[in-house]
Amino acid sequence: ARPNASARARTADLALTLAITAFLGLALARPLWFRPDERNELQGVPYLVALDASRSMLATDVRPSRWSATTNALDRFLSNTRADRVGLLSFSGVAYLNAPLTFDTLALRTMLRYLDPNVLEDPGSSLTSALERAGRYFETNKISPRLVLLISDGEDLTGNPIETARRLSRQYNLQVCTVGVGTAGGSKVPMLRGG
């Protein structure tokens, strides 16, 4: 027998033993391999909640007030939402984007607690302003579908929200769903303390 053949066989046995040991160790570590799939992660619909924060939402035809009933219902809704990306936009006379689309509904629920119609400086109610702001937000990104959930007592003092919604639908493929707050009988808006 040739000594070189024996040395080569021992080297091959050693390499094979080391490879088996390495693969056995790897198998015992139980590694996971997956490819991120955006279609599975983004199962829900992305939408902006446009919340009316005007003083008329403080009316008490819905108990304890339109504002409290709305924010409580929205808080419960957000606590059960898991797969949707939700953004928050509040408006009175002017609309403000409080939060872009996010899966972090806990942060949105926290923001809801700090919104207050008593402290907003822009008087009035402008559904048109809210829709325009939502259109500008969606214009800057490629999110699809484009959906706005407009929650309001229906008062608009500045424009024609129906015509604005139609124009934004054509221009940005923006769909608007509305939720009305209040009763048919209505109620008086409470005065500010001290005036």
Contacts in CASP RR format, 6 or more apart in sequence:
PFRMAT RR
TARGET T0000
AUTHOR 0000-0000-0000
METHOD contacts of the structure
MODEL  1
ARPNASARARTADLALTLAITAFLGLALARPLWFRPDERNELQGVPYLVA
LDASRSMLATDVRPSRWSATTNALDRFLSNTRADRVGLLSFSGVAYLNAP
LTFDTLALRTMLRYLDPNVLEDPGSSLTSALERAGRYFETNKISPRLVLL
ISDGEDLTGNPIETARRLSRQYNLQVCTVGVGTAGGSKVPMLRGG
42 83 0 8 1.000
42 85 0 8 1.000
43 83 0 8 1.000
44 83 0 8 1.000
44 84 0 8 1.000
44 85 0 8 1.000
45 84 0 8 1.000
45 145 0 8 1.000
45 147 0 8 1.000
46 84 0 8 1.000
46 85 0 8 1.000
46 86 0 8 1.000
46 101 0 8 1.000
46 143 0 8 1.000
46 145 0 8 1.000
46 146 0 8 1.000
46 147 0 8 1.000
47 84 0 8 1.000
47 85 0 8 1.000
47 86 0 8 1.000
47 87 0 8 1.000
47 101 0 8 1.000
47 147 0 8 1.000
47 148 0 8 1.000
47 149 0 8 1.000
48 86 0 8 1.000
48 87 0 8 1.000
48 88 0 8 1.000
48 89 0 8 1.000
48 101 0 8 1.000
48 134 0 8 1.000
48 137 0 8 1.000
48 138 0 8 1.000
48 147 0 8 1.000
48 148 0 8 1.000
48 149 0 8 1.000
49 74 0 8 1.000
49 86 0 8 1.000
49 87 0 8 1.000
49 88 0 8 1.000
49 89 0 8 1.000
49 149 0 8 1.000
49 151 0 8 1.000
50 89 0 8 1.000
50 90 0 8 1.000
50 91 0 8 1.000
50 95 0 8 1.000
50 130 0 8 1.000
50 131 0 8 1.000
50 133 0 8 1.000
50 134 0 8 1.000
50 148 0 8 1.000
50 149 0 8 1.000
50 150 0 8 1.000
50 151 0 8 1.000
50 152 0 8 1.000
51 70 0 8 1.000
51 71 0 8 1.000
51 74 0 8 1.000
51 88 0 8 1.000
51 89 0 8 1.000
51 90 0 8 1.000
51 91 0 8 1.000
51 112 0 8 1.000
51 115 0 8 1.000
51 151 0 8 1.000
51 152 0 8 1.000
52 70 0 8 1.000
52 90 0 8 1.000
52 91 0 8 1.000
52 92 0 8 1.000
52 125 0 8 1.000
52 127 0 8 1.000
52 130 0 8 1.000
52 150 0 8 1.000
52 151 0 8 1.000
52 152 0 8 1.000
52 153 0 8 1.000
52 154 0 8 1.000
52 155 0 8 1.000
52 181 0 8 1.000
53 67 0 8 1.000
53 90 0 8 1.000
53 91 0 8 1.000
53 92 0 8 1.000
53 115 0 8 1.000
53 116 0 8 1.000
53 117 0 8 1.000
53 120 0 8 1.000
54 91 0 8 1.000
54 92 0 8 1.000
54 93 0 8 1.000
54 117 0 8 1.000
54 120 0 8 1.000
54 123 0 8 1.000
54 124 0 8 1.000
54 125 0 8 1.000
54 153 0 8 1.000
54 155 0 8 1.000
55 92 0 8 1.000
55 117 0 8 1.000
55 118 0 8 1.000
55 123 0 8 1.000
55 124 0 8 1.000
55 189 0 8 1.000
55 190 0 8 1.000
55 192 0 8 1.000
56 66 0 8 1.000
56 124 0 8 1.000
56 125 0 8 1.000
56 153 0 8 1.000
56 155 0 8 1.000
56 189 0 8 1.000
57 65 0 8 1.000
57 66 0 8 1.000
57 67 0 8 1.000
57 70 0 8 1.000
57 117 0 8 1.000
57 153 0 8 1.000
57 181 0 8 1.000
58 65 0 8 1.000
58 66 0 8 1.000
58 67 0 8 1.000
58 117 0 8 1.000
58 118 0 8 1.000
58 189 0 8 1.000
58 190 0 8 1.000
59 65 0 8 1.000
59 66 0 8 1.000
59 153 0 8 1.000
59 182 0 8 1.000
59 186 0 8 1.000
59 187 0 8 1.000
59 188 0 8 1.000
59 189 0 8 1.000
59 190 0 8 1.000
60 66 0 8 1.000
60 187 0 8 1.000
60 190 0 8 1.000
61 182 0 8 1.000
61 183 0 8 1.000
61 185 0 8 1.000
61 186 0 8 1.000
61 187 0 8 1.000
62 69 0 8 1.000
62 181 0 8 1.000
62 182 0 8 1.000
62 183 0 8 1.000
63 69 0 8 1.000
66 153 0 8 1.000
66 181 0 8 1.000
66 182 0 8 1.000
67 117 0 8 1.000
69 181 0 8 1.000
70 151 0 8 1.000
70 181 0 8 1.000
71 112 0 8 1.000
71 113 0 8 1.000
71 115 0 8 1.000
74 112 0 8 1.000
74 151 0 8 1.000
75 109 0 8 1.000
75 112 0 8 1.000
78 86 0 8 1.000
78 105 0 8 1.000
78 108 0 8 1.000
78 109 0 8 1.000
78 112 0 8 1.000
79 105 0 8 1.000
79 109 0 8 1.000
81 105 0 8 1.000
82 105 0 8 1.000
84 103 0 8 1.000
85 101 0 8 1.000
85 102 0 8 1.000
85 103 0 8 1.000
86 101 0 8 1.000
86 102 0 8 1.000
86 105 0 8 1.000
86 108 0 8 1.000
87 98 0 8 1.000
87 99 0 8 1.000
87 100 0 8 1.000
87 101 0 8 1.000
87 102 0 8 1.000
87 108 0 8 1.000
88 97 0 8 1.000
88 98 0 8 1.000
88 99 0 8 1.000
88 108 0 8 1.000
88 111 0 8 1.000
88 112 0 8 1.000
89 95 0 8 1.000
89 96 0 8 1.000
89 97 0 8 1.000
89 98 0 8 1.000
89 130 0 8 1.000
89 133 0 8 1.000
89 134 0 8 1.000
89 137 0 8 1.000
89 148 0 8 1.000
90 96 0 8 1.000
90 98 0 8 1.000
90 115 0 8 1.000
90 120 0 8 1.000
91 125 0 8 1.000
91 126 0 8 1.000
91 127 0 8 1.000
91 129 0 8 1.000
91 130 0 8 1.000
91 133 0 8 1.000
92 117 0 8 1.000
92 120 0 8 1.000
92 122 0 8 1.000
92 123 0 8 1.000
92 124 0 8 1.000
92 125 0 8 1.000
92 126 0 8 1.000
93 122 0 8 1.000
93 123 0 8 1.000
93 124 0 8 1.000
93 125 0 8 1.000
93 126 0 8 1.000
93 129 0 8 1.000
93 157 0 8 1.000
93 158 0 8 1.000
94 122 0 8 1.000
94 126 0 8 1.000
94 129 0 8 1.000
95 126 0 8 1.000
95 129 0 8 1.000
95 130 0 8 1.000
95 132 0 8 1.000
95 133 0 8 1.000
95 134 0 8 1.000
96 133 0 8 1.000
97 133 0 8 1.000
97 137 0 8 1.000
98 111 0 8 1.000
98 115 0 8 1.000
99 107 0 8 1.000
99 108 0 8 1.000
99 111 0 8 1.000
100 137 0 8 1.000
101 143 0 8 1.000
102 108 0 8 1.000
118 192 0 8 1.000
124 155 0 8 1.000
124 157 0 8 1.000
124 158 0 8 1.000
125 152 0 8 1.000
125 153 0 8 1.000
125 154 0 8 1.000
125 155 0 8 1.000
125 156 0 8 1.000
125 157 0 8 1.000
125 158 0 8 1.000
126 156 0 8 1.000
126 157 0 8 1.000
126 158 0 8 1.000
126 159 0 8 1.000
127 150 0 8 1.000
127 152 0 8 1.000
127 154 0 8 1.000
127 156 0 8 1.000
127 159 0 8 1.000
127 161 0 8 1.000
127 164 0 8 1.000
128 156 0 8 1.000
128 158 0 8 1.000
128 159 0 8 1.000
128 160 0 8 1.000
128 161 0 8 1.000
128 164 0 8 1.000
129 158 0 8 1.000
130 148 0 8 1.000
130 150 0 8 1.000
130 152 0 8 1.000
131 148 0 8 1.000
131 150 0 8 1.000
131 161 0 8 1.000
131 164 0 8 1.000
131 165 0 8 1.000
131 168 0 8 1.000
131 174 0 8 1.000
131 176 0 8 1.000
132 164 0 8 1.000
132 168 0 8 1.000
134 148 0 8 1.000
134 168 0 8 1.000
134 174 0 8 1.000
135 146 0 8 1.000
135 148 0 8 1.000
135 168 0 8 1.000
135 172 0 8 1.000
135 174 0 8 1.000
138 146 0 8 1.000
138 172 0 8 1.000
138 174 0 8 1.000
139 172 0 8 1.000
144 173 0 8 1.000
145 173 0 8 1.000
145 175 0 8 1.000
146 172 0 8 1.000
146 173 0 8 1.000
146 174 0 8 1.000
146 175 0 8 1.000
147 174 0 8 1.000
147 175 0 8 1.000
147 176 0 8 1.000
147 177 0 8 1.000
148 174 0 8 1.000
148 175 0 8 1.000
148 176 0 8 1.000
148 177 0 8 1.000
149 177 0 8 1.000
149 178 0 8 1.000
149 179 0 8 1.000
150 176 0 8 1.000
150 177 0 8 1.000
150 178 0 8 1.000
150 179 0 8 1.000
151 178 0 8 1.000
151 179 0 8 1.000
151 180 0 8 1.000
151 181 0 8 1.000
152 178 0 8 1.000
152 179 0 8 1.000
152 180 0 8 1.000
152 181 0 8 1.000
153 180 0 8 1.000
153 181 0 8 1.000
153 182 0 8 1.000
154 180 0 8 1.000
165 174 0 8 1.000
165 176 0 8 1.000
168 174 0 8 1.000
168 176 0 8 1.000
169 175 0 8 1.000
169 176 0 8 1.000
END
